[in-house]
Amino acid sequence: ELTHQPPESPRRFTGLLELLVRLAEECRVRELCVSRSASVASAPIAPVLAYIHTHAGEVLDQAKMAERAGMVPSAFSRWFRRHVGRPWVDYVQEVRLARACRVLSETDDPVLQIALDAGFKNLSHFHKVFKKSRGWTPAAYREKFRA
């Protein structure tokens, strides 16, 4: 019905709003918990980001990554921030949180195991970072966004 309305018709806009309200009422709304990374697939940073995503559960050392990229750490830090829009530590943490969110909402794995597998050193730090970033404890997040 909306597609048959003229583009300038107020009915087209109000109809879209009605549709969104109906969808929100009928569908279970879930927060997408994904990394908000920049779209840089064709940039020289792509291999670095791929490495981070592949090895997020491991110890990721910025100095070693700088060496792999053929840069000194300070130059790598500036280069990374310029291409991604945020510091290395923030980006790695967000990737790890996104991984944890996915596992929390899809499995019954213990929170401690999820935290360690995502690359966090201990449960206390994971809880603190998770709550600050997502607004819930990991357990509350699991309960709210359970698939």
C-alpha positions in Angstrom: 0.0 0.0 0.0 2.8 2.4 0.8 4.5 1.9 -2.5 1.3 3.1 -4.3 1.4 6.5 -2.5 3.1 9.4 -4.2 6.5 10.1 -2.7 5.5 13.5 -1.3 2.4 12.1 0.3 2.2 12.4 4.2 0.4 9.1 4.2 3.6 7.4 2.9 5.5 8.7 5.9 2.9 7.9 8.5 2.3 4.5 7.0 6.0 3.7 7.4 5.8 4.8 11.0 2.8 2.6 11.6 4.6 -0.3 10.0 7.6 0.1 12.2 5.4 0.3 15.3 3.6 -2.9 14.3 6.9 -4.7 13.7 8.2 -3.6 17.1 5.1 -4.9 18.8 5.0 -8.2 16.9 8.7 -9.0 16.8 11.1 -9.7 19.5 13.6 -6.8 19.4 17.2 -7.7 19.9 20.2 -5.5 20.2 22.7 -6.3 17.6 25.9 -6.8 19.4 28.5 -6.4 16.8 31.7 -4.6 16.5 31.2 -1.1 15.2 34.3 -1.1 13.0 35.0 1.2 10.2 34.4 -0.1 6.7 38.0 -0.4 5.6 38.0 -3.7 3.6 40.1 -2.2 0.8 42.5 -0.2 3.0 45.9 -1.4 4.0 44.6 -1.8 7.5 42.4 -4.7 6.4 45.0 -7.4 7.2 45.5 -6.0 10.6 41.8 -6.0 11.3 41.4 -9.5 10.0 44.2 -10.6 12.3 42.5 -9.0 15.3 39.2 -10.7 14.5 40.9 -14.0 14.0 43.0 -13.9 17.1 40.8 -11.8 19.5 40.8 -14.5 22.1 44.6 -14.5 22.3 47.0 -12.0 23.7 47.3 -9.2 21.2 50.3 -7.0 21.6 50.2 -3.7 19.8 54.0 -3.5 19.6 54.2 -6.9 17.9 51.5 -5.9 15.5 53.4 -2.7 14.7 56.4 -4.8 14.0 54.4 -7.1 11.7 53.2 -4.0 9.9 56.8 -2.7 9.6 56.2 0.3 11.8 57.4 1.6 15.2 54.7 1.4 17.9 54.0 5.2 17.9 53.6 5.4 14.2 51.4 2.3 14.2 49.2 3.8 16.9 48.6 6.9 14.9 48.1 5.0 11.6 45.6 2.6 13.3 43.6 5.4 14.9 43.5 7.3 11.6 42.2 4.3 9.7 39.8 2.9 12.2 38.7 6.0 14.1 39.6 4.7 17.6 42.6 3.5 19.5 43.9 -0.1 19.2 42.9 -1.0 22.8 39.3 0.2 22.3 39.0 -1.6 19.0 40.3 -4.9 20.3 38.1 -4.6 23.4 35.0 -4.0 21.2 35.8 -7.1 19.1 36.1 -9.2 22.2 32.9 -7.8 23.6 31.0 -8.5 20.4 32.3 -12.1 20.4 31.2 -12.5 24.1 27.8 -11.0 23.3 27.2 -13.5 20.5 28.2 -16.5 22.6 26.2 -15.3 25.6 23.1 -15.0 23.5 23.6 -18.3 21.7 24.9 -20.8 24.3 24.7 -21.8 27.9 28.5 -21.7 28.3 29.6 -20.4 31.7 30.3 -16.7 31.7 33.9 -17.2 33.0 34.6 -19.5 30.0 33.1 -17.0 27.6 35.2 -14.2 29.1 38.4 -16.2 28.8 37.7 -17.4 25.3 36.9 -13.8 24.2 40.4 -12.7 25.4 39.7 -11.2 28.8 42.2 -12.1 31.6 39.7 -12.5 34.4 36.0 -12.4 35.2 36.1 -9.3 37.3 37.6 -7.2 34.5 35.1 -8.7 32.0 32.1 -7.8 34.1 33.3 -4.2 34.6 34.0 -3.7 30.9 30.9 -5.4 29.8 28.6 -3.5 32.1 30.2 -0.2 31.2 29.9 -0.9 27.4 26.6 -2.7 27.2 24.7 -1.4 30.3 24.0 -4.9 31.7 26.0 -7.6 33.4 26.8 -10.5 31.2 24.2 -12.6 32.9 21.5 -10.0 32.5 22.5 -9.5 28.9 22.1 -13.3 28.3 18.7 -13.3 29.9 17.4 -10.3 27.9 18.8 -11.2 24.5 18.5 -15.0 24.6 17.9 -16.4 21.1 
